[in-house]
């Protein structure tokens, strides 16, 4: 006797505007805020779309962290050593404790002059090369790559290798074998660096962690790989997508140019409005949980749709579907929420503020070099953005 598995509607993934999440999220927020769906990788889970529910799930210890993709059918393998974003307390706690002090607001602000110098130098390179140019390869990707390499003590000459492996790891079209191969290649690369740091420490985070005596070589290689991946992929895509978004919203860009003091708020608004973690954050129910009348059984997957929550009018009352660089700040979900909230969020803010401010000041006539509809968007990756951004000035 065979059992027919229930079928669910697919998680919304189609964007009608490059800067907006799928339109179906609005309907779900209003009518069916917690619903079962089939996710892009074929597994089923509960999709949570309202701001308050997303925050509740991410803050609730009854929902644990889980890997963001399925490998070998439905099985989710144990996370590699050091990949602490896939761990729950108490296993997660010792990693966060070691790293939190290295990414404080104060320490990141102290990095601002160095980040601004990197931005200025990369803009010099862009200017010398002349227009048109691909802003992703010429600016948006090198800036955070240089910064995170400097922080971790990773040779920038190795950037092409880690960027190639990173692209495979966040691709929805990569095979499980390719994903595992890329992850292992990055781990091996960082593992070699860890051994070098233990032997001859330098002034960087990997060396500091190597000499705490609290992490094994494999754990430190995992931590380094995670920081390297997260430290350039997300910020690079935010810089490029934010640039395109501002170019397509000239009134908002003009407001920023008129009043540079708006930049801090503009960065928060761009983070909210664009929300590049496009398929949400996955959690697994550690026990049976009742959520708005739905019984979510232990072991069930729950997806917190960050981009939907960040467009919820219940939280962002002044037309959340419009970009407003002067919007009064309200806590957004771009960096997640709860104990797994992004460790490097302050660094990302520093980089975005420096990069966007200097870019539009240096190139006041910056514009797209192709029609907006011809810009290739990253619909096929876990981190949304543009594959390339042709610009001229």
URJO-V848182 format. One record per residue. N is the residue number from 1. PSI is psi in whole degrees, -180 to 180 (* if undefined). NEAR is the number of other C-alpha atoms within 10 Angstrom. Layout:
BEGIN
n=N psi=PSI near=NEAR
n=N psi=PSI near=NEAR
END
This chain:
BEGIN
n=1 psi=131 near=3
n=2 psi=150 near=4
n=3 psi=126 near=5
n=4 psi=125 near=6
n=5 psi=139 near=6
n=6 psi=148 near=6
n=7 psi=143 near=10
n=8 psi=157 near=13
n=9 psi=153 near=11
n=10 psi=148 near=14
n=11 psi=132 near=23
n=12 psi=132 near=18
n=13 psi=-15 near=17
n=14 psi=125 near=13
n=15 psi=133 near=13
n=16 psi=-18 near=10
n=17 psi=137 near=10
n=18 psi=-17 near=22
n=19 psi=-5 near=22
n=20 psi=145 near=17
n=21 psi=169 near=27
n=22 psi=139 near=18
n=23 psi=-27 near=15
n=24 psi=-24 near=14
n=25 psi=-36 near=24
n=26 psi=-45 near=19
n=27 psi=-43 near=11
n=28 psi=-42 near=18
n=29 psi=-37 near=20
n=30 psi=-32 near=11
n=31 psi=-35 near=10
n=32 psi=64 near=15
n=33 psi=-24 near=18
n=34 psi=111 near=22
n=35 psi=154 near=17
n=36 psi=134 near=20
n=37 psi=164 near=20
n=38 psi=126 near=17
n=39 psi=165 near=20
n=40 psi=-27 near=15
n=41 psi=11 near=14
n=42 psi=-12 near=14
n=43 psi=163 near=14
n=44 psi=152 near=21
n=45 psi=173 near=21
n=46 psi=127 near=23
n=47 psi=125 near=25
n=48 psi=125 near=29
n=49 psi=-19 near=29
n=50 psi=148 near=29
n=51 psi=-52 near=25
n=52 psi=-34 near=13
n=53 psi=-38 near=18
n=54 psi=-48 near=26
n=55 psi=-41 near=19
n=56 psi=-45 near=17
n=57 psi=-45 near=23
n=58 psi=-22 near=24
n=59 psi=-9 near=17
n=60 psi=118 near=12
n=61 psi=-10 near=15
n=62 psi=-11 near=16
n=63 psi=116 near=24
n=64 psi=165 near=23
n=65 psi=151 near=23
n=66 psi=160 near=22
n=67 psi=148 near=18
n=68 psi=6 near=17
n=69 psi=164 near=21
n=70 psi=135 near=15
n=71 psi=137 near=16
n=72 psi=63 near=9
n=73 psi=-129 near=10
n=74 psi=-3 near=11
n=75 psi=135 near=9
n=76 psi=111 near=13
n=77 psi=162 near=12
n=78 psi=141 near=11
n=79 psi=148 near=14
n=80 psi=156 near=16
n=81 psi=136 near=16
n=82 psi=-14 near=23
n=83 psi=74 near=21
n=84 psi=-16 near=22
n=85 psi=-13 near=20
n=86 psi=18 near=19
n=87 psi=155 near=19
n=88 psi=160 near=16
n=89 psi=147 near=14
n=90 psi=-8 near=8
n=91 psi=-37 near=12
n=92 psi=-30 near=18
n=93 psi=-42 near=13
n=94 psi=-31 near=13
n=95 psi=-48 near=21
n=96 psi=-39 near=16
n=97 psi=-41 near=10
n=98 psi=-30 near=14
n=99 psi=-28 near=15
n=100 psi=-43 near=11
n=101 psi=-17 near=12
n=102 psi=-5 near=16
n=103 psi=32 near=15
n=104 psi=163 near=16
n=105 psi=-44 near=16
n=106 psi=-47 near=11
n=107 psi=-36 near=13
n=108 psi=-37 near=19
n=109 psi=-34 near=16
n=110 psi=-24 near=12
n=111 psi=-12 near=16
n=112 psi=-48 near=16
n=113 psi=-39 near=12
n=114 psi=-40 near=13
n=115 psi=-43 near=24
n=116 psi=-35 near=19
n=117 psi=-43 near=13
n=118 psi=-44 near=20
n=119 psi=-47 near=26
n=120 psi=-43 near=18
n=121 psi=-38 near=14
n=122 psi=-32 near=20
n=123 psi=-34 near=20
n=124 psi=-43 near=13
n=125 psi=-44 near=13
n=126 psi=-44 near=18
n=127 psi=-42 near=15
n=128 psi=-37 near=9
n=129 psi=-29 near=11
n=130 psi=169 near=11
n=131 psi=157 near=15
n=132 psi=166 near=16
n=133 psi=158 near=20
n=134 psi=110 near=19
n=135 psi=-25 near=23
n=136 psi=-56 near=22
n=137 psi=-30 near=17
n=138 psi=-18 near=18
n=139 psi=-57 near=22
n=140 psi=-37 near=28
n=141 psi=-44 near=21
n=142 psi=-37 near=19
n=143 psi=-59 near=29
n=144 psi=-27 near=28
n=145 psi=-44 near=24
n=146 psi=-42 near=21
n=147 psi=-49 near=21
n=148 psi=-33 near=20
n=149 psi=-42 near=21
n=150 psi=-44 near=16
n=151 psi=-44 near=18
n=152 psi=-21 near=21
n=153 psi=30 near=20
n=154 psi=129 near=22
n=155 psi=127 near=11
n=156 psi=-23 near=15
n=157 psi=-20 near=9
n=158 psi=5 near=11
n=159 psi=-38 near=16
n=160 psi=-38 near=11
n=161 psi=-48 near=13
n=162 psi=-29 near=22
n=163 psi=-37 near=18
n=164 psi=-45 near=12
n=165 psi=-38 near=21
n=166 psi=-44 near=22
n=167 psi=-38 near=18
n=168 psi=-38 near=20
n=169 psi=-26 near=24
n=170 psi=6 near=19
n=171 psi=138 near=17
n=172 psi=-17 near=18
n=173 psi=-9 near=13
n=174 psi=142 near=16
n=175 psi=158 near=13
n=176 psi=-35 near=16
n=177 psi=-42 near=11
n=178 psi=-39 near=15
n=179 psi=-49 near=22
n=180 psi=-40 near=15
n=181 psi=-43 near=15
n=182 psi=-43 near=21
n=183 psi=-42 near=20
n=184 psi=-38 near=16
n=185 psi=-42 near=16
n=186 psi=-41 near=24
n=187 psi=-44 near=24
n=188 psi=-41 near=16
n=189 psi=-48 near=17
n=190 psi=-33 near=24
n=191 psi=-41 near=20
n=192 psi=-39 near=12
n=193 psi=-39 near=21
n=194 psi=-46 near=25
n=195 psi=-39 near=16
n=196 psi=-39 near=14
n=197 psi=-36 near=21
n=198 psi=-37 near=16
n=199 psi=-44 near=12
n=200 psi=88 near=9
n=201 psi=147 near=17
n=202 psi=-176 near=14
n=203 psi=81 near=12
n=204 psi=170 near=15
n=205 psi=-41 near=20
n=206 psi=-42 near=23
n=207 psi=-42 near=22
n=208 psi=-47 near=17
n=209 psi=-36 near=20
n=210 psi=-27 near=21
n=211 psi=16 near=13
n=212 psi=-23 near=9
n=213 psi=11 near=8
n=214 psi=-9 near=13
n=215 psi=140 near=18
n=216 psi=169 near=13
n=217 psi=-43 near=19
n=218 psi=-40 near=17
n=219 psi=-42 near=19
n=220 psi=-36 near=26
n=221 psi=-38 near=28
n=222 psi=-44 near=25
n=223 psi=-46 near=25
n=224 psi=-42 near=27
n=225 psi=-42 near=26
n=226 psi=-46 near=19
n=227 psi=-38 near=18
n=228 psi=-45 near=24
n=229 psi=-52 near=21
n=230 psi=-29 near=17
n=231 psi=-16 near=24
n=232 psi=-35 near=24
n=233 psi=-51 near=21
n=234 psi=-47 near=19
n=235 psi=-39 near=24
n=236 psi=-44 near=26
n=237 psi=-34 near=23
n=238 psi=-41 near=27
n=239 psi=-47 near=27
n=240 psi=-46 near=25
n=241 psi=-37 near=26
n=242 psi=-40 near=22
n=243 psi=-49 near=25
n=244 psi=-42 near=23
n=245 psi=-44 near=19
n=246 psi=-38 near=20
n=247 psi=-30 near=18
n=248 psi=-4 near=15
n=249 psi=71 near=14
n=250 psi=-31 near=11
n=251 psi=-41 near=13
n=252 psi=-40 near=18
n=253 psi=-41 near=18
n=254 psi=-39 near=12
n=255 psi=-40 near=15
n=256 psi=-41 near=19
n=257 psi=-35 near=16
n=258 psi=-38 near=10
n=259 psi=87 near=10
n=260 psi=-18 near=12
n=261 psi=-15 near=10
n=262 psi=-9 near=15
n=263 psi=-43 near=20
n=264 psi=-48 near=16
n=265 psi=-35 near=17
n=266 psi=-39 near=24
n=267 psi=-44 near=21
n=268 psi=-41 near=21
n=269 psi=-40 near=25
n=270 psi=-40 near=23
n=271 psi=-45 near=21
n=272 psi=-51 near=24
n=273 psi=-38 near=25
n=274 psi=-37 near=24
n=275 psi=82 near=29
n=276 psi=-10 near=26
n=277 psi=87 near=20
n=278 psi=-20 near=21
n=279 psi=9 near=24
n=280 psi=176 near=25
n=281 psi=136 near=18
n=282 psi=138 near=23
n=283 psi=158 near=24
n=284 psi=135 near=22
n=285 psi=124 near=21
n=286 psi=-12 near=17
n=287 psi=172 near=14
n=288 psi=132 near=14
n=289 psi=135 near=16
n=290 psi=122 near=10
n=291 psi=107 near=13
n=292 psi=47 near=9
n=293 psi=-3 near=8
n=294 psi=133 near=11
n=295 psi=110 near=10
n=296 psi=113 near=20
n=297 psi=152 near=14
n=298 psi=136 near=14
n=299 psi=-10 near=14
n=300 psi=147 near=17
n=301 psi=136 near=23
n=302 psi=132 near=28
n=303 psi=119 near=26
n=304 psi=108 near=28
n=305 psi=93 near=27
n=306 psi=-44 near=29
n=307 psi=-34 near=28
n=308 psi=-47 near=28
n=309 psi=-35 near=29
n=310 psi=-3 near=28
n=311 psi=16 near=28
n=312 psi=118 near=21
n=313 psi=-20 near=16
n=314 psi=-25 near=14
n=315 psi=-38 near=16
n=316 psi=83 near=20
n=317 psi=-32 near=10
n=318 psi=80 near=12
n=319 psi=75 near=11
n=320 psi=-15 near=18
n=321 psi=6 near=15
n=322 psi=140 near=13
n=323 psi=128 near=19
n=324 psi=100 near=19
n=325 psi=-13 near=22
n=326 psi=11 near=15
n=327 psi=138 near=15
n=328 psi=133 near=11
n=329 psi=136 near=13
n=330 psi=137 near=12
n=331 psi=126 near=11
n=332 psi=180 near=23
n=333 psi=11 near=22
n=334 psi=-31 near=24
n=335 psi=14 near=19
n=336 psi=-158 near=21
n=337 psi=156 near=18
n=338 psi=-159 near=14
n=339 psi=-15 near=17
n=340 psi=12 near=19
n=341 psi=144 near=15
n=342 psi=123 near=15
n=343 psi=-33 near=21
n=344 psi=21 near=20
n=345 psi=-36 near=19
n=346 psi=-36 near=17
n=347 psi=-43 near=23
n=348 psi=-41 near=23
n=349 psi=-45 near=19
n=350 psi=-45 near=21
n=351 psi=-44 near=26
n=352 psi=-45 near=29
n=353 psi=-46 near=21
n=354 psi=-45 near=21
n=355 psi=-49 near=25
n=356 psi=-42 near=20
n=357 psi=-47 near=17
n=358 psi=-37 near=15
n=359 psi=-50 near=18
n=360 psi=-23 near=17
n=361 psi=-42 near=12
n=362 psi=-36 near=14
n=363 psi=79 near=13
n=364 psi=-18 near=10
n=365 psi=17 near=9
n=366 psi=137 near=17
n=367 psi=164 near=17
n=368 psi=142 near=20
n=369 psi=-7 near=17
n=370 psi=162 near=13
n=371 psi=145 near=8
n=372 psi=-36 near=14
n=373 psi=-11 near=9
n=374 psi=-5 near=10
n=375 psi=123 near=17
n=376 psi=117 near=14
n=377 psi=156 near=16
n=378 psi=68 near=18
n=379 psi=-16 near=18
n=380 psi=19 near=15
n=381 psi=158 near=20
n=382 psi=-30 near=20
n=383 psi=119 near=22
n=384 psi=158 near=24
n=385 psi=-148 near=31
n=386 psi=141 near=20
n=387 psi=-38 near=16
n=388 psi=157 near=20
n=389 psi=91 near=26
n=390 psi=124 near=21
n=391 psi=161 near=18
n=392 psi=171 near=17
n=393 psi=* near=14
END
